[in-house]
Amino acid sequence: MAVGKSKKVVKTGKGGKKKVVDPFSRKDWFDIRAPNMFESQTIGKTCVNRSTGMKNANDSLKGRIVEFSVGDLNKDEENAFRKIKLRVDEIQGKKCLTNFHGMEFTSDKLRSLVRKWQTLIEAHVDVKTTDGYLVRLFCIAFTKRRPNQVKKTTYAGAGQIREIRKKMFEVMIREATSCDLKALVAKFIPEVIGREIEKAAAFIFPLQNVYIRKAKILKSPKFDLEKLLELHGESLDETGAKIAKGEFKEPEIQTEV
């Protein structure tokens, strides 16, 4: 104990005990809406602090990234290892309209693919879709045994790996640059690009478990509300109802107010 201090002296603050306020009492809940490229539309909820003073709740929500499994989005448990990232682009009432932001495999799925006695081949490339999105695609593939092979290992040579990687670039660029973002996302889940790579590289070395393991949006075009509403199956209708001839009457001028 320090010299000059007494245990009996107790300091009391002003106003006594502070009142505990539940932080969720000042929050509003919004529905998260997925684009119509997925089966489920309303997929969850997110909360945000209510608009107060200069702080607007809508500004806090815009740009928020949310992550869902394909198992939840498409009600497909077989593809639950794919994680889809969605970005909130627009707020309409209590609905958050989202757009595709990225796709990734779960770490347990990637680890389950890696085995002994085979070669892992990876490649990534930046591609631009027809609607102006710059996307980076990451591909993964593994070598497999040839029919009637006796040898235990299936290692590919350095030259073969280079040739397979070249085929990966060609197929990814061809498939991504010929369609818009919506069509590209639709190719990820049935693994259309992976099957094309497997066919193209079959004469170099037989492959298995060929996947686009990750997709990342690097650059988006200028925000277009009309295109976003189309993705959600809604329309931007700013025109009023047409008035028939003789229906409109000009209001009379008031002499006294």
N, C-alpha and C positions, 0 to 999 in steps of 0.2 A: 504493500500500500504506500502511495506517495505521501510525503510529509505535508501536513496541513489540511488533508482531505478527511472529511467525516463521512462515515457510512450512513448516518441518519439523514443527511441532507438529500432530499429527492427533488429533481428538477421537474417541473410540470409545464407543458406547452400550453399555448393559448387555445382556447376553445375545446379542450379535452380531446376525446377520441375522434379520429376522422371517419366520416361515414363511407362505408364500402359500397361502390356502385358497380353493378354488373356491366362489364363492357359490351355485352351483346344486346343490352337494352337500347343502345343508341345506333344499332345497325339495321340496315334493310337487306332483305333477301331477294335475289334475282335468279330467274331461270336461265340455264345455259342451253342454247339451241345449237345443235350440230347442223352442218350443211346437208342437203338432201342426197349427197353421195353416200351417206351412211343410212342404215335402216331406222335407227332410233333418232328421233328429233329432239325431244326434251330429255337431256341426259344427266342433269344434275342441277345443283343450286350453288350460288356463291354469295357471300355477304360483303357489305361495304358500309363504311360510316355514312350516316345521313348527311345530306347537303346542309352546310352551315356557313353563313357569311360568304366569303369568297371561294370556299372549297365546295366544288360540285362533285357529287357522287359519280356521275357519268364519266367525268375526266379520270377519276381513280380507277374505274373499271376498264376503260379503253386501253388496249395493249396488254391486258392481263393474259397470261399463258396458262391453260388448263390441260391436264393430261388424262387420257382415258385409254382403256384397253379395247382392242377390237372385239373382244368377247362381249363387252358391254354395248359398244356402238352397233354391232351387227348381230348380236345375240348368237355368236359363233364361238363356242368354247375351244374349238380346235386351233383357232388363230389368236388365242388369248395372250400369246407371247409377244404380240406386236403392240407397241404403245404408240398412240397417236396424240400429237400435240396440236391444240387448237388455240387460235389467238382471237380475243374479243375485239371486233372492229367497229361495232355499232350497237347502240342501246335504243330499244323501242319499248317504251313503257317499262314493264318489269322483265323484259326479255333481253338477253345478251346474244347478239348474232355473231357467230364465230366463223373463221375460215381456217383452212389447213395451214399448219405452221411447221410440222415435222413428223417423222416416223422413226422408231427405233425398236430394236429387239431387246427383250429382257436379258439380263446378264446370265441367268440360269440356263436359258435356251442356247446362248452362244457357247457357254461352257460345255453343254451336253453334246455339241457338234464336234468339238475338238477331241480327236482320238490319236492313238499311236499308229505307226506304220503307214501314215498317209501325209500328203503335202497340203498345207493350207495356202491358198492363193487369194490375195486381196487387191482391190483396185478402187480408185475413186475418181470421179470426173465432174466438172461443172457444166451444166447444160441449161439452155434457155427454152422455155415452153413457148407455144404459139401466142399465148396471152401475156407474155412479158415477164414471167417469173424466172429468176435465176436460182436453180436448185443444184445442190451438191449431192450426188448419189454415191453410196459406198456399197461395193459388192464383195461377197465372200463366197468361196468355192473350195471343195475338197476333192482330191483325186480318189478314184475307186479301182477295184481289181478288174482286170479284163476277163472276158469269158474264158473258162478253162485254164486260168492262171494257177501255176504251182507256187511261184515265189510268194513269200509272206508279205513283203513290203510293196507299197505302191508309190514310191517316190518319183516325182517328175524332175527332169533335168532343168538346168538354168535356162537353156534355149527354149524348152517347151513352156516353161513358166512365162517367159517373155511373150511367146506367141499367144498363149491363153489370155494373158493380160491385154494384149492388143485386140483380141476378139471381144473381150469385156467392154473396152472403150467403144468399139464400133457399134455393138448392140445397144449399149446404154444411150449413146448419142442419137442413134437412129430412132429408138423407141420414144425418147423424151422430147426430141425437137419436132416430132410430127404430130403432137397433140397438145391440148391445153392442160392446165393443172388438174382439173377434175378428172379427165380421162387418165392422166398419169397416176393419180392416187388409186383409181379403179384397177390399174395394172399391178399394184403392189400386193394386194391381198391374195388373188389367185396365183401370184408369182409368175406372171407372163414373161417378164424380162429374164428371170432365172432360167426358165425352160428354153428360151431362145439362145442364151449363152451356152447352155448344156449341148444343144444341137450344133451350134457353130463350132464348138471346141472338141466335138466328139472324135474327129479324125486326128487331132493332135494328141489328146490323152482323155480317157473317159473320166467324166466328173460326176459328183453327187453332192446333194445338199447345197445347191447354188441359190443364193438369196440376195436380194437388195436388203441389207441388214439395217441401213440407216439412210434417211433422206432429210436434208436440211435446207430451209428457205434462206438464201443469202440476200436476195434483193427482190422486193415486190414492186409492181408498177404503181402508178398514181391511184390513190383510193377512189373507187367508183361505187357509189351507193347502189346504183341500179343493178350492177353485176352481182353485188353481194346479196341483194334481195332475190335475184333470180336463183342463186345458189340455195336459198331457203324457201323457194317456191312462192315468193311473194312478189308483188308488183308495186312500182312507184307511180301512183296515180295522183297527179297534181291538178288535173282538170276537173271543173265542177260540172254539175248536170246542165244540159242544154235547156234554155228557156224558150218555149214556143212563142210564136208571134201573138201579141195581144195580152200575154200573161203579165208582163212587167208594167207596173204603173209607177210613174215618178211621184215621190212624196210631195205633198203641198207645202208651200212656203209658209212658215209660221210667222205671224205678225207680232205675237207676244211670246215671251219666254218665261 
